[in-house]
Every structure is written in structure tokens, then in C-alpha cells.
Amino acid sequence: MSLSIPKMPLPSPIPDREIIDPTLDLEAEIERLKKERNAIVLAHYYQDGEMQDIADYVGDSLGLSQQAKATDADVIAFCGVHFMAETAKILNMEKTVVMPDSDAGCSLADRCPPDVFAEWLEQYPDHVVVSYINTSASIKALSDIICTSTNAVRVVESIPADQKIVFCPDRHLGRWVMKQTGRDMVVWPGFCVVHEQFTARKLIKLKREYPNAELVAHPECEQSVLDMADFIGSTTQLINHVVNTTDVEEFIVATEMGVMHQMRKRRPGVKVIGAEPASGCECAVCPYMRLNTMEKLYLALRDLKPEITVPKEIAERAIAPVERMLALG
């Protein structure tokens, strides 16, 4: 079967649903609404710093899923992208899940349409389907187990050695997992628009400028970038490495620049240099993540919308592979 993966346009910032009084104390209003709604605010590390600081919990996809499962809040306000909020909803069908901006999608998830993926899977009927969490609820419903970049190696290693595997949707993460585990997998040819833009050529130039800096990279980067890296890890692992490697003072960071907020916050004085993407921008920013704003978070908590919903039949099939992932830790 010949794959035709749709090219997804990058989002354009859209106006807030209404103009907010610029003198409004948004932090105080969000805190008030959290108490009033019995709400929890979850934020991904790729959110802007002020969004991270107002959140009750900041984490990567695995940590956010664990928090969503454990919460006793009535309302979950998810500051991230759509697939993350969907995962929270799958784990909490009885709760209200809202996002500041429902247009905050994901290039990886969007490039793996469920109908195309289902047809493609027909070629591999005897394969276990391992799907990265960066997928829609419908893709999760077609999967056997979900993984994140934190636990992808552990998930694959939990599968019997003689079992064939399909991995989707990130080709770079899939190849990195194959290298770490020695397992052969059929990999869907998706990629992240942020991590795909880091290049070895630009990093060589940056390393010359900062010869004492360690290069840390996310496994969604292409292989030539990973070959140069001093440390490869998930978002949380990259943050922890920078915070705990106290004999190194400078780090070049090849992932979304939102992580640098936590690196600087948890290790004041550390020098973190964002890797320059091929687009020529000075920093690597996910355009989807940054659609969320404090104004939109305030409105989401006030109005309980945009609300994230998942059809019951999809959620019932998707929860099993998500639960299998969570059981592995």
C-alpha cells in the first residue's frame, strides 16, 4: 500500500473568544475559578512559562496522564495539545475536561489519520500495535499499547521477543527505540514539525560557538542530530539531566524551548542555549502549544468550554492500551 500522508498547515493564532479587560488579575481569577469549580490545571512543559507557573502540575505526556488518572477534581483544564486532553478524557469520562484553545493540535497526531492508518494496518495482521501517545483517541483505539518517549523502550521490551511490532506515528522515535532495544519494527513515517527542523549542520556551528556545552536532544530528532548528542531523553529526562549534571554549566537544548523555563527555574544560573531550527527562527517553538494563553485558560475555567469529548465507543477501546502503558509506569 502506498501511503499518502496529508500535509498539515501550521495553525495561525486566533483571537480570544472575547476581549478580556487588560487590568484583570488573571492569576487571581484563575485561582478563584479553580476553587469554585474544583478544578485542576495540568500543563505540558512546552507551554509558555506563565502557563507552567499557574498550573497545579507541570509534566510530560506520561506524567500528565498519571496525574489525570489520579485526580479527584471535577474539572480538568488541560494546557497542552488536543491528544493530551483527549487522553485525560478517556481516563475520566465522568469529568469535565476543557482546553484553553481546542485548535491546539499536534503535527504528529494530524499526520496519522485513523482511516488511512486502519487500512495500512491490514498489511500487518500479526503485529502488536504500539502507538506513541501523540495520537488521536481513534488511533489509540486501534492500538494494543500506548507509549511515551519516557517509557517507549520499556514498553517495547515488555513485548515478547518473537512478536512482530508496528510502531506509530513518529519515525525518528521509532528508529531510536529500535536502536535501543535491538528490535525490528514497522514504523509509520510521521514526524514532529519542531524536532524535524533541528539539523546536524546548524548544531555543529553552535557547538563551535559553545565548545564546553553539552548537547541534549529529544529522540523525536532525526538520527544525524541524535548521533551528535551527549544525552538523549524525553522531556522530563532532559530537564532532570540539566538540573542534576552540576559539573556542566552550559547546555545546547534540541527540543521545544518551553523546557528551558523549568531548567532555569530548577537550576538558577545554568546556561541553556536553544538549538536553532532550520526555519531560521531564533528558537524552536511549537505553534500549536502556544495557542493556549492565560486569557483563554481563564475563559475555559469560567465557561467550561471548549470542552473535550470522546465518543463512548472510541473511549472504551482506547482506554485498555492507555491503561496497559500506565501499568508499566
C-alpha positions in Angstrom: 0.0 0.0 0.0 1.3 3.4 -0.9 0.9 5.9 1.9 -0.2 9.5 1.2 0.3 11.4 4.5 -1.6 14.7 4.5 0.5 17.9 4.9 -1.0 19.8 7.7 -0.8 23.6 7.7 0.6 25.3 10.8 -2.0 27.0 12.9 -2.4 30.7 12.9 -3.0 32.5 16.2 -6.7 33.2 16.5 -8.3 35.9 18.7 -9.5 35.1 22.1 -13.2 34.4 22.3 -13.8 37.8 23.8 -11.7 40.7 24.7 -10.5 40.5 28.4 -10.1 43.6 30.5 -6.3 44.0 30.5 -6.4 45.2 34.1 -8.0 41.9 35.2 -5.7 39.9 37.6 -5.7 36.7 35.6 -3.7 34.7 38.1 -6.1 35.6 40.9 -9.1 34.9 38.8 -7.8 31.5 37.7 -7.1 30.6 41.3 -10.6 31.7 42.3 -12.2 29.7 39.5 -10.1 26.6 40.3 -11.5 26.6 43.8 -15.0 27.4 42.6 -15.0 24.6 40.0 -13.0 22.1 42.0 -10.6 22.2 39.0 -7.1 21.1 38.4 -4.8 22.8 35.8 -2.4 20.5 34.0 0.3 22.0 31.8 2.8 20.5 29.5 6.5 21.6 29.6 6.1 23.1 26.1 3.7 25.7 27.4 4.8 29.3 28.0 6.4 29.9 31.3 3.5 31.8 32.9 1.2 28.9 31.9 3.5 26.5 33.6 3.7 28.6 36.7 -0.1 28.8 37.2 -0.6 25.0 36.8 -1.1 22.6 39.6 1.1 20.1 37.8 3.6 20.5 35.0 4.9 17.5 33.2 5.4 15.4 30.1 2.8 13.2 28.4 3.4 10.3 30.8 3.3 12.4 34.0 0.2 14.3 32.8 -1.6 11.0 32.0 -0.7 9.7 35.5 -2.0 13.0 37.1 -5.2 12.9 35.0 -5.9 9.3 36.2 -5.2 10.1 39.9 -7.1 13.4 40.2 -10.2 13.8 42.3 -11.0 17.2 40.7 -14.4 17.6 38.9 -12.8 19.7 36.1 -9.5 19.2 34.3 -8.2 22.2 32.5 -5.6 20.9 30.1 -2.9 23.3 28.9 -1.3 21.3 26.1 -2.5 19.9 22.8 -5.6 18.1 21.8 -4.4 14.5 22.1 -3.3 15.1 25.7 -6.7 16.4 26.7 -8.3 13.5 24.9 -6.2 11.1 26.9 -7.3 12.8 30.1 -10.9 12.5 29.0 -10.5 8.8 28.2 -9.3 8.3 31.7 -12.0 10.4 33.2 -15.2 10.1 31.1 -17.3 11.3 34.0 -15.3 14.5 34.5 -15.3 17.8 32.5 -12.2 18.3 30.5 -11.5 21.7 28.9 -8.7 23.2 26.9 -7.9 26.9 26.6 -7.8 26.6 22.8 -9.3 23.5 21.1 -7.4 24.3 17.9 -4.1 23.4 19.7 -3.4 20.2 17.7 -0.3 18.2 17.0 1.6 17.6 13.8 2.3 14.0 14.7 -1.3 13.2 15.5 -2.6 15.0 12.5 -0.3 13.1 10.1 -1.8 9.8 11.2 -5.4 9.8 10.0 -7.4 6.9 11.6 -8.9 5.8 8.3 -5.6 5.7 6.5 -3.9 4.1 9.5 -6.6 1.4 9.8 -6.2 0.5 6.1 -2.4 0.4 6.4 -2.6 -1.9 9.4 -4.4 -4.5 7.3 -0.9 -5.4 5.9 0.3 -6.4 9.4 -2.4 -8.6 11.0 0.0 -10.5 13.1 1.7 -7.4 14.6 1.3 -5.8 18.0 0.5 -2.1 17.5 2.5 0.2 19.8 1.3 3.8 19.4 3.1 6.9 20.7 0.8 8.9 23.0 1.0 11.7 20.3 -2.0 10.2 18.5 -5.7 10.8 18.4 -8.2 8.8 20.5 -9.2 6.9 17.4 -5.6 5.8 16.8 -5.3 4.7 20.4 -8.5 2.7 19.9 -6.7 0.8 17.1 -3.6 0.1 19.2 -2.6 -2.6 21.7 -0.5 -0.5 23.9 0.5 3.2 24.2 3.9 4.6 25.0 5.6 8.0 25.6 9.1 9.0 24.9 9.9 8.3 28.6 8.8 4.7 28.6 8.9 3.7 24.9 11.9 1.4 25.4 10.3 -0.2 28.4 7.0 -0.7 26.5 8.7 -2.4 23.6 10.9 -4.5 25.8 7.7 -5.8 27.6 6.6 -7.4 24.3 7.8 -11.0 23.7 10.9 -11.1 21.5 9.3 -13.1 18.8 6.3 -10.8 18.5 6.2 -8.5 15.4 5.6 -4.9 16.1 4.1 -1.9 14.4 5.1 1.5 15.8 3.4 4.8 15.1 3.5 7.7 14.4 7.0 9.1 14.9 9.6 7.6 12.6 12.6 9.1 14.5 11.4 7.9 17.9 10.6 4.5 16.4 14.1 4.2 14.9 15.7 5.3 18.2 13.7 2.7 20.1 14.8 0.0 17.6 18.4 1.0 18.2 18.0 0.9 22.0 16.1 -2.4 22.1 17.6 -4.3 19.1 14.0 -5.0 17.9 12.9 -4.6 14.4 9.6 -2.7 13.9 7.4 -1.5 11.1 7.4 2.3 11.6 4.8 4.8 10.4 6.5 7.7 8.6 5.4 10.6 10.8 7.4 13.4 12.4 7.1 16.4 14.7 7.4 19.8 12.9 9.5 21.2 15.8 12.0 18.3 16.2 12.3 17.7 12.4 13.8 21.1 12.0 17.0 20.6 14.0 20.0 19.8 11.8 23.5 18.5 12.4 24.9 21.3 10.3 23.4 24.1 12.5 24.3 22.2 15.6 28.0 21.9 14.5 28.1 25.7 14.2 26.5 26.1 17.6 28.9 23.6 19.2 31.8 25.6 17.8 30.3 28.7 19.5 29.9 26.9 22.8 32.6 24.3 22.9 32.0 23.5 26.6 28.3 22.9 26.2 26.7 19.5 26.3 24.1 18.8 23.6 20.9 17.3 24.9 18.3 16.1 22.4 14.8 14.6 22.3 14.5 11.2 20.5 12.0 12.8 18.0 15.0 14.5 16.4 16.5 12.9 13.3 19.3 10.4 13.6 22.1 12.8 12.5 21.2 15.1 15.4 21.0 12.2 17.9 24.4 10.9 16.7 25.9 14.3 17.9 24.0 14.4 21.3 25.7 13.9 24.6 22.4 12.9 26.2 19.1 11.7 24.6 15.9 11.6 26.6 12.3 12.5 27.0 11.2 16.0 28.0 11.4 15.1 31.7 14.7 13.3 31.3 16.2 16.2 29.5 15.2 18.6 32.3 16.4 16.3 35.1 19.7 15.8 33.3 20.4 19.5 33.0 19.4 20.1 36.6 21.4 17.2 38.0 24.6 17.4 35.9 26.1 20.1 38.0 29.7 19.7 36.7 28.4 21.1 33.3 27.5 24.8 33.2 26.2 25.1 29.5 23.7 23.0 27.6 22.5 23.2 24.0 18.9 22.0 24.0 17.4 20.4 20.9 13.7 20.3 21.8 10.8 22.7 22.2 12.1 25.7 24.1 9.4 25.6 26.8 11.5 23.1 28.7 14.2 25.8 29.3 11.8 27.5 31.7 11.9 24.5 34.1 15.7 24.1 33.6 16.4 27.7 34.6 13.8 27.6 37.4 15.1 24.4 39.0 18.8 25.2 38.4 19.2 29.0 38.6 22.3 30.3 36.8 22.6 27.4 34.3 23.1 28.5 30.7 20.8 26.8 28.3 21.0 27.6 24.6 18.1 26.7 22.4 19.1 24.8 19.2 18.3 26.9 16.1 15.7 25.2 13.8 16.3 25.1 10.0 13.5 27.6 9.5 15.9 30.3 10.7 13.9 31.3 13.7 15.9 32.0 16.8 14.2 29.3 18.9 12.1 26.2 18.4 8.5 26.9 19.4 5.6 24.6 18.9 3.0 26.8 17.2 0.1 24.6 18.4 1.1 24.6 22.1 1.4 28.4 22.1 -2.2 28.9 21.0 -3.0 28.4 24.7 -2.9 31.7 26.7 -3.7 32.9 30.2 -6.8 34.7 28.8 -8.1 31.5 27.2 -7.4 29.5 30.3 -9.4 32.0 32.4 -12.3 31.8 29.9 -12.1 28.0 29.8 -12.5 27.8 33.6 -15.2 30.4 33.6 -17.3 29.0 30.8 -16.2 25.3 31.0 -15.5 25.3 27.2 -14.1 24.4 24.8 -15.0 21.0 26.3 -13.1 18.0 25.1 -15.3 15.0 24.3 -14.5 11.5 23.1 -17.2 9.2 21.7 -18.0 6.4 24.2 -17.2 3.6 21.8 -13.8 5.1 21.0 -13.0 5.7 24.6 -14.0 2.1 25.6 -11.5 0.8 23.1 -8.8 3.3 23.7 -8.7 3.0 27.5 -7.2 -0.5 27.5 -4.0 0.3 25.7 -3.6 3.5 27.8 -4.1 1.6 31.0 -1.5 -1.0 29.8 1.0 1.8 29.4 0.2 3.2 32.9 0.6 -0.2 34.5 4.2 -0.3 33.2 4.9 3.0 34.9 
